[in-house]
Amino acid sequence: MATTLKQLGQLMPTNTTAASIYSPGASTQTLIKSIVVCNTSAGAVTYRIFHDDNGTTYDTTTALYYDVSLAANTSIILSLNLVMDDSTGNLAVRTSSANDLTFTCYGAEIT
């Protein structure tokens, strides 16, 4: 078994539709430790973060954060302990405004 600490994914959504930022590979267990959300716009923007351990359902049933407002030109570090061990699972994000928020996910992959 090998453990690799790394950036798992980074995404600046280009629209307001939920999109996957990370999905583990086959035979990979993942521990997601943090997500940094950065607002690069001149106004507040809301975001949503979803964790569907076995699919791509991005609604209130898989929401971790829902319509959270992030002030203009600020960042937040979300500390997590999410385990993913199914290659069909997804960590996904959605914003209220396109091209304004960058999401960066950090953690460890165990293969």
BELGISUL-V338405 format. One record per backbone hydrogen bond with DSSP energy under -0.5 kcal/mol. CO is the residue of the C=O (numbers start at 1). NH is the residue of the N-H. If there is no record, write none. Layout:
co->CO nh->NH
co->CO nh->NH
This chain:
co->2 nh->111
co->3 nh->5
co->4 nh->109
co->6 nh->8
co->6 nh->107
co->9 nh->105
co->11 nh->13
co->11 nh->103
co->13 nh->99
co->19 nh->93
co->22 nh->91
co->25 nh->28
co->29 nh->110
co->30 nh->32
co->30 nh->84
co->31 nh->33
co->31 nh->108
co->32 nh->82
co->33 nh->80
co->34 nh->106
co->35 nh->37
co->35 nh->78
co->36 nh->38
co->36 nh->104
co->37 nh->76
co->38 nh->40
co->38 nh->102
co->41 nh->73
co->45 nh->70
co->46 nh->96
co->47 nh->68
co->48 nh->94
co->49 nh->64
co->49 nh->65
co->50 nh->92
co->51 nh->53
co->52 nh->55
co->52 nh->90
co->56 nh->58
co->57 nh->59
co->59 nh->62
co->59 nh->63
co->62 nh->51
co->65 nh->49
co->68 nh->47
co->70 nh->45
co->71 nh->74
co->74 nh->39
co->76 nh->37
co->76 nh->78
co->77 nh->79
co->78 nh->35
co->82 nh->32
co->84 nh->30
co->86 nh->89
co->90 nh->52
co->90 nh->92
co->91 nh->21
co->91 nh->22
co->92 nh->50
co->93 nh->19
co->94 nh->48
co->97 nh->100
co->100 nh->40
co->102 nh->38
co->103 nh->11
co->104 nh->36
co->105 nh->8
co->105 nh->9
co->106 nh->33
co->106 nh->34
co->107 nh->6
co->108 nh->31
co->109 nh->4
co->109 nh->111
co->110 nh->29
